[in-house]
Amino acid sequence: MRLCRFDSDRVGLLSDSGVHDVTPALSTLAAYRYPLPMYDVLIEALPGLRESLVREAQRVIPVALGDIHKAAPCVFGVEAG
C-alpha cells in the first residue's frame, strides 16, 4: 500500500490507475490537543485503518498523479499485514 499527502492536506492511496482520495477513512482518528503525542497518529493507526482505506479507495474515482499537488511526504510504503 502506498499513501501520499496531496492538495489541501488530503490523503491518497496510490494505484496503477491514479490517486484515490481516502481522507474520509481517517475520520476515526482521535483529535489531539496539547500536549501532542510524540508519534505520528496516522502511522500508529495504519494497521487498524488498512481495511477502511482500501474500501474507500474502491469507492472513489482515481485522479491522475499529474493532476494533484503533491505534498511531503509524497509516498511511503505500508507493509501488508
Secondary structure, DSSP 8 states (H G I E B T S, - for coil): -EEEEETTTEEEEEETTEEEE-GGGGGGS----SS--SS-HHHHHHHHHHHHHHHHHHHS--B-GGGS-EEEEEEEE----
